[in-house]
Amino acid sequence: MTTRRTPRTTLASVTILNGGHELSVHALKRRDDSFSLHYTVAPPLPDAAEATPVLLALEAMDDIGNEYVDRGGAYGAADDGTCTRGSITAQPALAPQAGEIHVRLTFLRDGEEHPCHLMLRTSATKP
């Protein structure tokens, strides 16, 4: 018996790390005190046991001027080895009135910063 996987929705996608990988954000999850982005990177990032780990930092601002800062995250290889799956969290919670959020993700590899920018719509409706 084979298991079918539902295709993942992609909210935003961008080429990262000098064009060697593609970052795809699949979910923006709200919490009472924070929000998190769930993403994949393909091809997968190098295994930390075999190479210098790639670190990730987040900064964001919504369309009404609120700023959000990195609270940490985690990532690891997908079971099938085709990508890296991860999440990164920011604080405070997204403002209920925010309609979109502009995110700067900075990947740090071998002492070099590799920033990328994304715009994500939230589920809020503007008054």
C-alpha positions as CSV (number, residue, x, y, z in Angstrom):
1,M,0.0,0.0,0.0
2,T,1.4,3.4,-0.9
3,T,0.7,6.6,1.1
4,R,-0.4,9.6,-0.9
5,R,0.9,13.0,0.2
6,T,-1.1,16.1,-0.1
7,P,0.9,18.7,-2.1
8,R,2.1,21.5,0.2
9,T,0.7,25.0,-0.3
10,T,3.5,27.5,-0.9
11,L,2.8,31.0,0.4
12,A,6.1,32.4,-0.9
13,S,9.3,31.2,-2.6
14,V,12.7,32.7,-3.2
15,T,16.2,31.6,-4.3
16,I,18.8,31.7,-1.4
17,L,22.4,31.2,-0.6
18,N,23.8,32.5,-3.9
19,G,21.2,30.7,-6.0
20,G,22.1,27.3,-4.7
21,H,18.9,26.6,-2.8
22,E,15.2,27.5,-2.9
23,L,13.3,28.5,0.2
24,S,9.6,27.9,0.2
25,V,7.3,29.1,3.1
26,H,4.4,26.8,3.5
27,A,2.6,28.1,6.6
28,L,2.3,31.2,8.8
29,K,1.0,30.1,12.2
30,R,-0.3,32.5,14.8
31,R,0.0,32.0,18.5
32,D,-1.1,34.2,21.5
33,D,2.4,35.5,22.0
34,S,4.2,34.9,18.7
35,F,4.0,33.6,15.1
36,S,6.0,31.1,13.2
37,L,6.9,30.4,9.6
38,H,7.2,26.8,8.4
39,Y,9.4,26.3,5.4
40,T,11.4,23.9,3.3
41,V,14.8,24.4,1.6
42,A,15.7,22.4,-1.5
43,P,18.1,20.9,-2.1
44,P,18.7,20.3,1.6
45,L,21.1,22.3,3.6
46,P,24.3,20.6,4.6
47,D,24.2,18.2,7.5
48,A,25.7,20.0,10.6
49,A,27.8,16.9,11.4
50,E,29.5,17.1,8.0
51,A,29.8,20.9,7.4
52,T,29.4,24.2,9.2
53,P,25.7,24.6,10.1
54,V,23.7,27.3,8.4
55,L,22.1,29.7,10.9
56,L,18.9,31.6,10.3
57,A,17.7,34.9,11.7
58,L,14.3,36.7,11.2
59,E,13.3,40.4,11.3
60,A,9.9,41.5,10.2
61,M,7.5,44.5,9.9
62,D,3.8,44.4,9.2
63,D,1.9,46.8,7.0
64,I,0.8,48.9,9.9
65,G,4.3,49.5,11.3
66,N,4.7,46.9,14.0
67,E,8.1,45.2,14.2
68,Y,8.8,41.6,15.1
69,V,12.0,39.9,16.2
70,D,13.5,36.4,16.1
71,R,12.7,34.0,18.9
72,G,14.5,31.0,17.5
73,G,13.8,28.0,15.3
74,A,14.9,24.6,14.3
75,Y,15.4,22.6,11.1
76,G,16.5,19.2,9.9
77,A,16.5,16.9,6.9
78,A,13.2,15.6,5.6
79,D,12.7,11.9,5.9
80,D,13.0,11.4,2.2
81,G,16.2,13.5,2.1
82,T,15.0,15.8,-0.7
83,C,14.8,19.0,1.4
84,T,15.4,20.6,4.7
85,R,12.2,21.3,6.8
86,G,12.2,23.9,9.5
87,S,10.3,26.6,11.4
88,I,11.3,30.0,12.8
89,T,9.4,31.9,15.4
90,A,9.0,35.7,15.9
91,Q,7.6,37.9,18.7
92,P,5.3,39.5,19.6
93,A,2.1,38.0,18.2
94,L,1.0,39.4,14.8
95,A,-1.3,42.4,15.2
96,P,-4.9,41.4,14.4
97,Q,-5.2,44.3,11.9
98,A,-2.1,43.4,9.9
99,G,-2.9,42.4,6.4
100,E,0.7,41.5,5.3
101,I,4.1,41.1,6.8
102,H,7.4,41.9,5.2
103,V,10.0,39.4,6.4
104,R,13.8,39.5,6.1
105,L,15.4,36.1,6.7
106,T,19.2,36.1,6.9
107,F,21.1,32.9,6.4
108,L,24.6,32.9,8.0
109,R,27.0,30.4,6.3
110,D,30.7,30.3,6.9
111,G,30.6,33.8,8.5
112,E,28.8,35.3,5.5
113,E,25.3,36.8,5.6
114,H,22.8,35.9,2.9
115,P,19.6,37.9,3.3
116,C,16.3,37.3,1.5
117,H,13.0,39.2,1.6
118,L,9.5,37.9,1.6
119,M,6.0,39.4,1.7
120,L,3.4,37.2,3.3
121,R,-0.3,38.0,3.4
122,T,-2.0,37.3,6.8
123,S,-5.6,36.1,7.2
124,A,-6.6,39.5,8.6
125,T,-9.1,41.7,6.8
126,K,-8.6,45.4,6.8
127,P,-11.3,47.6,8.4
